Amino acid sequence: MGGWPSVLRGQGPAVAVVAVGGAIGAVARYAAGLGWQTGPSAFPWTTLLINVFGCAVIGVFLVAVTEGRPAHPLLRPFFGTGVLGGFTTFSTYSVDIRRLLEAGRPGPGLAYLGLTLVGALGAVWAAAALTRRVIHRGGAR
């Protein structure tokens, strides 16, 4: 048959906006890494903050598009899957933990593992809860 796999047929616009958004997010993450570089055995603060910040933004975004005003159908794939998916990074998080452990730094490695997990989940929860309060308060007027 060739072409797109059957699951993607008819999804051309969504695939395109995910690709564009992913490129934007990945470039933003790369720029943050260049602007705030972490040495090979240093604590990976940049990746930690990128992931926590990205989770906070997804918390705001998902509440806004699901409970707020109706959004364009391509906004969620563009911004949620594309931009934020390209910006945040589970793979670098995993590599950073491995790098710290292999450098004989289990304390910082395990701290990073825990801080990222708690920080990311806490950020998405708090941002979603705050956004939900703001949206519902605004609708009650």
C-alpha positions in Angstrom: 0.0 0.0 0.0 2.7 2.6 1.0 2.1 6.0 2.4 0.8 6.7 5.9 0.1 3.8 8.2 -3.6 3.2 8.4 -4.0 4.7 11.9 -2.7 8.0 10.5 -4.9 8.2 7.4 -6.8 11.5 7.5 -4.6 12.9 10.2 -2.3 14.9 7.9 -3.1 18.3 9.5 -2.7 16.9 13.1 0.6 15.2 12.2 1.8 18.4 10.6 1.0 20.6 13.7 2.5 18.0 16.0 5.7 18.1 13.9 5.9 21.9 13.9 5.1 22.1 17.6 7.6 19.4 18.4 10.3 21.3 16.5 9.5 24.5 18.4 9.5 22.8 21.8 12.8 20.9 21.0 14.5 24.1 19.9 13.3 25.8 23.1 14.7 23.0 25.2 18.0 23.0 23.3 18.3 26.8 23.8 17.6 26.5 27.5 20.4 23.8 27.7 22.8 26.1 25.9 21.8 29.1 28.1 22.1 27.2 31.3 24.7 24.4 30.7 25.2 21.6 33.2 28.6 19.9 33.5 29.0 16.2 33.0 28.9 15.3 36.7 26.9 18.3 37.9 23.3 18.1 39.1 21.0 18.5 36.0 19.1 21.6 37.2 18.2 22.7 33.6 16.4 19.4 32.7 14.7 19.3 36.1 13.4 22.9 35.7 12.4 22.3 32.1 10.4 19.2 33.0 8.7 20.8 36.0 7.9 24.0 34.1 6.6 22.0 31.1 4.3 20.0 33.5 3.0 23.2 35.0 2.2 24.6 31.6 0.4 21.3 30.5 -1.7 21.5 33.7 -2.8 25.0 32.8 -3.2 24.2 29.1 -5.3 21.0 29.5 -7.7 22.6 31.9 -8.0 25.6 29.7 -8.8 23.6 26.6 -11.1 21.0 28.3 -13.0 23.3 30.7 -12.5 26.7 29.3 -13.6 28.2 26.0 -13.8 25.9 23.0 -10.4 25.6 21.2 -9.4 24.9 17.6 -9.2 21.2 17.2 -5.5 21.4 16.2 -4.5 23.5 19.2 -4.1 20.5 21.5 -2.0 18.4 19.2 0.1 21.5 18.3 0.8 22.8 21.8 0.2 19.8 24.1 1.7 17.0 22.1 4.0 19.0 19.9 5.4 22.0 21.7 5.3 20.6 25.3 6.1 17.1 24.2 9.2 18.5 22.4 10.1 20.8 25.3 9.9 18.3 28.2 12.2 15.2 28.1 11.9 11.9 29.9 14.8 10.5 27.9 17.3 13.1 29.1 15.9 12.7 32.6 16.7 8.9 32.4 20.2 9.5 30.9 21.0 12.1 33.6 20.1 9.7 36.4 22.3 7.0 34.8 25.1 9.5 34.3 25.0 10.5 38.0 24.9 6.9 39.1 27.8 5.9 36.9 29.8 8.8 38.2 29.5 7.4 41.7 27.0 10.0 42.8 24.0 7.9 43.9 22.7 10.6 46.3 22.3 13.3 43.7 21.0 10.7 41.2 18.3 9.5 43.5 17.5 13.0 44.6 17.1 14.0 41.0 14.9 11.0 40.3 12.6 12.0 43.2 12.7 15.7 42.8 11.7 15.4 39.1 8.9 13.0 39.8 7.5 14.9 42.8 8.1 18.3 41.1 6.5 17.4 37.8 3.5 15.7 39.3 3.1 18.5 41.9 3.4 21.2 39.2 0.8 19.7 36.9 -1.6 19.1 39.8 -1.2 22.6 41.3 -1.3 24.4 37.9 -4.4 22.5 36.9 -6.1 23.1 40.2 -5.3 26.8 40.1 -6.4 27.1 36.5 -9.7 25.3 37.3 -10.4 27.8 40.2 -9.7 30.8 37.9 -11.9 29.5 35.1 -14.8 28.6 37.3 -14.5 31.8 39.3 -14.6 33.8 36.1 -17.7 31.8 34.9 -19.6 32.5 38.1 -19.7 36.3 37.6 
